């Protein structure tokens, strides 16, 4: 599963794995792929440094990267407190009523929320970068499009390639103009923030729009056959996120959530603004249904929605309230039916890729290489 890009990065398989868990990212890299650690949850730079220390040791010298979330345009002088003050009381009341209806206990006195979305704020992301560039990362990905120009320049000065996610060919062209090195074409099927164009249509459009820049295919990919399809559409690798959530190395801290993921089918997700204020594919739950109900107050724009629901999400996760318990995940969740090691997942991807290549060669009347 080598491509020009994978050879340039020194990896055996053109598999890029996004994950919030350092142990998973390291295992992906050890298995011959490229692990990418999601940084959005690290509001404390020391916690990020601790986990990058762990990732660096576990990766055993293999390359890895970091994914941050920062806007291309900077807003000066806005603090988290300023943003919190913009949240209407009616929305706060709606959250409390919803939690009370489902009997969600309060956090213990003095216990802070374990889930904050302040990583969406530029000042937090910049502190993350100050830490990240102290480590031998090989890729910096940004989930909100092209990062600010000075960040791209700083990454390049450190010899780090920059990737950005795109949900349309127009987005991809803007990334190319901004000096991005790799475009991740993320289709409608993907988990988390995603656009409205399916991967089968999006990937070749983006490949054509930004050629000769390398493109990674994302969304709806969870098998070697689907990986082969992405490469056949012109991508130089695949970007996988959801597939790692049920691996043995993942640390969801919630057996109930793991069970829900393993039991879910491909039709059990929904694109909802309930978590962050932007459309994000996630498990459909009573939580997403309530926020999407026209009778409710509706969601707030990012980052207000994320700050509004942070404590609620922590309470739902801590007490494993089944009806409300969810997570961002793509439609590929229907293939996630058992807990496996990262190595087993990668082995399955490579075997499926080989089957697909053999099948196509047979159809074309050629012998497999």
C-alpha positions as CSV (number, residue, x, y, z in Angstrom):
1,X,0.0,0.0,0.0
2,X,2.8,2.4,-0.9
3,X,2.3,5.6,-2.8
4,X,4.7,8.5,-3.6
5,X,3.5,10.3,-0.5
6,X,4.0,7.3,1.8
7,X,7.5,6.8,0.5
8,X,8.4,10.4,1.1
9,X,7.1,10.2,4.7
10,X,8.9,6.9,5.3
11,X,5.8,4.8,6.1
12,X,5.0,1.3,4.8
13,X,1.3,1.8,4.3
14,X,-0.5,4.9,3.0
15,X,-2.8,4.8,6.0
16,X,-3.1,8.0,8.1
17,X,-4.9,7.5,11.4
18,X,-6.5,10.3,13.3
19,X,-7.2,9.6,17.0
20,X,-7.4,11.4,20.4
21,X,-5.5,8.6,22.0
22,X,-1.6,8.7,22.1
23,X,-1.4,4.9,22.4
24,X,-3.5,4.5,19.3
25,X,-1.5,7.0,17.3
26,X,1.7,5.3,18.3
27,X,0.3,1.8,17.4
28,X,-0.8,3.0,14.0
29,X,2.8,4.3,13.3
30,X,4.3,1.1,14.6
31,X,2.0,-0.9,12.3
32,X,3.4,0.9,9.3
33,X,0.9,3.7,9.0
34,X,1.0,7.3,10.2
35,X,-0.6,8.1,13.5
36,X,-2.0,11.6,14.0
37,X,-2.9,12.8,17.5
38,X,-5.9,15.1,17.9
39,X,-5.0,18.0,20.1
40,X,-8.4,19.7,20.6
41,X,-8.9,18.4,24.1
42,X,-5.6,19.6,25.4
43,X,-6.3,23.0,27.1
44,X,-3.3,22.5,29.3
45,X,0.0,22.6,27.4
46,X,1.6,20.4,30.0
47,X,-0.9,17.7,29.4
48,X,-0.2,17.8,25.7
49,X,3.6,17.6,26.4
50,X,3.0,14.6,28.7
51,X,1.1,12.7,26.0
52,X,3.5,13.7,23.2
53,X,6.3,12.3,25.4
54,X,4.3,9.1,25.7
55,X,3.5,9.0,21.9
56,X,7.1,9.7,21.0
57,X,8.4,6.8,23.1
58,X,5.7,4.3,22.0
59,X,6.1,5.2,18.3
60,X,9.6,3.6,18.5
61,X,11.1,6.1,16.0
62,X,8.3,5.9,13.5
63,X,6.8,9.2,12.1
64,X,3.7,10.8,13.6
65,X,1.8,14.0,13.5
66,X,-0.6,16.4,15.3
67,X,-4.1,17.6,14.4
68,X,-5.1,21.0,15.8
69,X,-8.3,23.1,15.3
70,X,-7.7,26.8,14.5
71,X,-9.4,29.3,12.3
72,X,-7.6,30.9,9.4
73,X,-8.7,34.4,10.5
74,X,-7.6,35.7,13.9
75,X,-10.0,37.5,16.3
76,X,-8.0,39.8,18.6
77,X,-8.7,40.2,22.3
78,X,-11.5,37.6,22.7
79,X,-11.2,35.4,25.8
80,X,-13.1,32.3,26.9
81,X,-14.9,34.4,29.5
82,X,-16.1,36.8,26.7
83,X,-17.4,33.9,24.7
84,X,-19.2,32.3,27.7
85,X,-21.0,35.6,28.4
86,X,-22.6,35.4,24.9
87,X,-24.5,32.2,25.8
88,X,-28.3,33.0,26.3
89,X,-29.8,31.9,29.6
90,X,-32.6,30.2,27.7
91,X,-30.1,27.8,26.2
92,X,-28.6,27.1,29.6
93,X,-32.0,26.3,30.9
94,X,-32.7,24.0,28.0
95,X,-29.6,22.0,28.8
96,X,-30.5,21.7,32.5
97,X,-34.0,20.6,31.7
98,X,-32.8,18.0,29.3
99,X,-30.3,16.6,31.9
100,X,-33.0,16.6,34.6
101,X,-35.4,14.8,32.3
102,X,-33.0,11.9,31.9
103,X,-31.9,11.9,35.5
104,X,-28.2,12.9,34.9
105,X,-26.5,13.5,38.3
106,X,-24.5,16.6,39.0
107,X,-20.7,16.4,39.1
108,X,-19.2,16.3,42.6
109,X,-18.6,19.6,44.3
110,X,-15.4,21.1,43.0
111,X,-15.1,18.6,40.2
112,X,-14.3,20.3,36.9
113,X,-15.6,19.4,33.5
114,X,-13.4,16.9,31.8
115,X,-14.5,17.9,28.4
116,X,-13.9,21.4,27.2
117,X,-14.0,22.7,23.6
118,X,-11.8,25.7,24.2
119,X,-9.3,23.9,21.9
120,X,-11.3,25.5,19.1
121,X,-10.0,28.9,20.2
122,X,-6.9,30.2,18.5
123,X,-5.0,31.2,21.6
124,X,-5.3,27.6,22.9
125,X,-4.2,26.1,19.6
126,X,-1.2,28.4,19.4
127,X,-0.1,27.2,22.9
128,X,-0.5,23.6,21.6
129,X,1.8,24.4,18.7
130,X,4.5,25.9,21.0
131,X,4.6,22.5,22.6
132,X,4.3,20.4,19.4
133,X,7.3,22.0,17.6
134,X,9.5,20.8,20.5
135,X,8.8,17.2,19.2
136,X,9.8,15.5,15.9
137,X,6.3,15.7,14.4
138,X,6.3,15.2,10.6
139,X,2.8,16.5,9.9
140,X,0.5,19.3,11.2
141,X,-3.1,18.9,10.2
142,X,-5.8,21.5,10.8
143,X,-9.5,20.5,11.0
144,X,-10.9,23.9,10.3
145,X,-9.3,24.4,6.9
146,X,-6.0,26.3,6.3
147,X,-4.3,27.5,9.4
148,X,-3.1,31.2,9.6
149,X,-0.3,32.0,7.2
150,X,2.3,32.4,10.0
151,X,1.5,28.9,11.3
152,X,2.1,27.4,7.8
153,X,5.4,29.3,7.6
154,X,6.4,28.2,11.1
155,X,5.6,24.5,10.3
156,X,7.6,24.6,7.1
157,X,10.5,26.2,9.0
158,X,10.5,23.1,11.2
159,X,10.4,20.8,8.2
160,X,6.8,19.9,9.0
161,X,4.2,19.3,6.3
162,X,0.8,20.9,6.7
163,X,-2.5,19.3,5.9
164,X,-6.0,20.7,5.9
165,X,-9.4,19.1,5.6
166,X,-11.7,20.1,2.7
167,X,-15.3,19.2,2.1
168,X,-15.4,20.7,-1.4
169,X,-13.2,21.4,-4.4
170,X,-13.4,25.1,-3.7
171,X,-12.2,24.6,-0.2
172,X,-9.3,22.5,-1.5
173,X,-8.3,25.2,-4.0
174,X,-8.1,27.8,-1.2
175,X,-5.9,25.4,0.8
176,X,-3.5,25.1,-2.2
177,X,-3.4,28.8,-2.5
178,X,-2.5,29.1,1.2
179,X,0.6,26.9,0.8
180,X,-0.9,23.7,2.2
181,X,1.1,20.5,1.4
182,X,-1.6,17.9,1.7
183,X,-5.4,18.1,1.3
184,X,-7.6,15.7,3.1
185,X,-10.8,15.3,1.0
186,X,-13.4,14.5,3.7
187,X,-16.7,13.2,2.4
188,X,-20.2,13.3,3.8
189,X,-19.9,9.9,5.4
190,X,-17.1,10.9,7.7
191,X,-17.3,11.3,11.5
192,X,-17.0,14.7,13.1
193,X,-17.3,17.9,11.1
194,X,-18.1,17.2,7.5
195,X,-19.7,18.7,4.5
196,X,-22.5,17.5,2.2
197,X,-20.6,15.8,-0.7
198,X,-20.0,12.1,-0.7
199,X,-16.5,10.7,-0.9
200,X,-17.0,9.0,-4.3
201,X,-17.8,12.4,-5.8
202,X,-15.5,14.6,-3.7
203,X,-12.2,12.8,-3.9
204,X,-11.7,12.9,-7.7
205,X,-12.9,16.5,-7.7
206,X,-10.4,17.5,-5.1
207,X,-7.6,15.5,-6.8
208,X,-8.2,17.4,-10.0
209,X,-8.6,20.8,-8.3
210,X,-5.2,20.8,-6.5
211,X,-3.0,18.6,-8.7
212,X,-0.1,17.9,-8.2
213,X,-0.6,18.3,-4.5
214,X,-1.2,14.9,-2.8
215,X,-4.7,14.2,-1.5
216,X,-5.9,11.9,1.2
217,X,-9.4,10.3,1.0
218,X,-11.5,10.4,4.1
219,X,-15.0,9.4,4.9
220,X,-16.7,6.0,4.6
221,X,-13.4,4.1,4.6
222,X,-13.0,1.2,6.9
223,X,-11.8,-1.7,4.8
224,X,-8.9,-2.5,2.4
225,X,-11.3,-2.6,-0.5
226,X,-12.5,0.9,0.3
227,X,-8.9,2.0,0.7
228,X,-8.2,0.7,-2.8
229,X,-11.2,2.6,-4.1
230,X,-9.8,5.8,-2.6
231,X,-6.4,5.3,-4.2
232,X,-8.2,4.4,-7.5
233,X,-9.9,7.8,-7.4
234,X,-6.5,9.5,-7.3
235,X,-5.8,9.8,-3.6
236,X,-2.3,9.1,-2.3
237,X,-3.5,7.7,1.0
238,X,-6.5,7.4,3.3
239,X,-7.3,9.3,6.4
240,X,-9.2,7.1,8.9
241,X,-10.6,8.3,12.3
242,X,-13.7,6.4,13.4
243,X,-12.2,2.9,12.8
244,X,-9.8,3.3,15.8
245,X,-12.4,4.1,18.4
246,X,-13.1,0.4,19.2
247,X,-9.5,-0.7,19.1
248,X,-8.0,-2.3,22.2
249,X,-5.6,0.6,22.6
250,X,-8.3,3.2,22.7
251,X,-9.2,4.7,26.0
252,X,-12.9,5.8,25.8
253,X,-13.3,5.4,29.6
254,X,-16.8,4.2,28.9
255,X,-17.7,0.5,28.4
256,X,-21.3,1.6,27.7
257,X,-20.1,3.8,24.8
258,X,-18.0,1.1,23.4
259,X,-21.0,-1.3,23.4
260,X,-23.1,1.3,21.6
261,X,-20.4,1.7,18.9
262,X,-20.1,-2.0,18.4
263,X,-23.9,-2.4,18.2
264,X,-24.5,0.6,15.9
265,X,-25.3,0.2,12.2
266,X,-24.3,2.6,9.4
267,X,-27.7,4.2,9.6
268,X,-27.3,5.1,13.3
269,X,-25.4,8.3,12.9
270,X,-26.6,11.9,12.2
271,X,-25.1,15.2,11.1
272,X,-26.0,17.5,14.0
273,X,-24.9,20.8,15.4
274,X,-25.6,19.5,19.0
275,X,-22.0,19.1,20.0
276,X,-20.1,22.0,18.6
277,X,-22.4,24.3,16.7
278,X,-21.2,23.1,13.3
279,X,-22.6,20.0,11.5
280,X,-20.7,17.0,12.8
281,X,-21.6,13.4,12.2
282,X,-22.1,11.5,15.5
283,X,-24.2,8.7,17.0
284,X,-27.8,9.6,17.0
285,X,-29.1,9.8,20.5
286,X,-31.8,11.5,22.6
287,X,-29.4,14.3,23.0
288,X,-29.0,15.0,19.2
289,X,-32.8,14.5,18.7
290,X,-33.6,17.1,21.4
291,X,-31.3,19.7,19.8
292,X,-32.5,19.0,16.3
293,X,-36.2,19.2,17.4
294,X,-37.8,22.4,15.9
295,X,-39.6,22.9,19.2
296,X,-36.3,23.5,21.0
297,X,-34.2,26.6,21.1
298,X,-31.9,25.5,18.3
299,X,-28.1,25.2,18.6
300,X,-25.7,28.1,18.9
301,X,-22.8,28.9,16.6
302,X,-19.3,27.6,17.2
303,X,-17.7,28.0,19.8
304,X,-20.8,28.9,21.9
305,X,-22.5,25.6,21.6
306,X,-19.4,23.7,22.6
307,X,-18.9,25.8,25.7
308,X,-22.6,25.6,26.5
309,X,-22.7,21.8,26.5
310,X,-19.2,21.0,28.0
311,X,-20.3,20.3,31.5
312,X,-23.4,18.4,30.3
313,X,-21.3,16.1,28.1
314,X,-18.9,15.4,31.0
315,X,-21.8,14.4,33.2
316,X,-23.4,12.2,30.5
317,X,-20.0,10.5,29.9
318,X,-19.1,10.1,33.6
319,X,-22.4,8.5,34.5
320,X,-22.8,6.7,31.2
321,X,-26.4,7.8,30.6
322,X,-27.3,5.5,27.8
323,X,-30.0,7.5,26.1
324,X,-27.8,10.6,25.8
325,X,-24.4,8.9,25.4
326,X,-22.8,9.5,22.1
327,X,-19.6,10.4,20.2
328,X,-18.5,11.7,16.8
329,X,-18.3,8.7,14.5
330,X,-18.8,8.1,10.8
331,X,-21.1,5.9,8.9
332,X,-18.4,3.3,8.8
333,X,-19.4,2.5,12.4
334,X,-21.5,-0.4,10.9
335,X,-18.2,-2.3,10.2
336,X,-16.9,-1.7,13.8
337,X,-18.3,-4.9,15.3
338,X,-15.5,-6.2,17.6
339,X,-12.7,-4.8,19.7
340,X,-9.4,-5.5,17.9
341,X,-5.8,-4.3,18.3
342,X,-4.6,-1.6,16.0
343,X,-2.2,-4.0,14.4
344,X,-5.1,-6.4,13.6
345,X,-7.0,-3.5,12.0
346,X,-4.1,-2.6,9.8
347,X,-3.5,-6.2,8.9
348,X,-7.2,-6.4,7.8
349,X,-6.8,-3.3,5.8
350,X,-3.8,-4.6,3.9
351,X,-5.4,-8.0,3.2
352,X,-8.5,-6.3,1.9
353,X,-6.4,-4.0,-0.3
354,X,-4.6,-7.0,-1.7
355,X,-7.9,-8.7,-2.5
356,X,-9.2,-5.6,-4.3
357,X,-6.1,-5.3,-6.4
358,X,-6.2,-8.9,-7.3
359,X,-9.8,-8.6,-8.3
360,X,-9.3,-5.6,-10.5
361,X,-6.2,-7.2,-12.1
362,X,-8.4,-10.3,-12.9
363,X,-11.1,-8.1,-14.4
364,X,-8.5,-6.3,-16.5
365,X,-7.1,-9.6,-17.7
366,X,-3.8,-9.1,-15.9
367,X,-1.9,-11.3,-13.5
368,X,-1.5,-9.9,-9.9
369,X,1.9,-8.4,-9.4
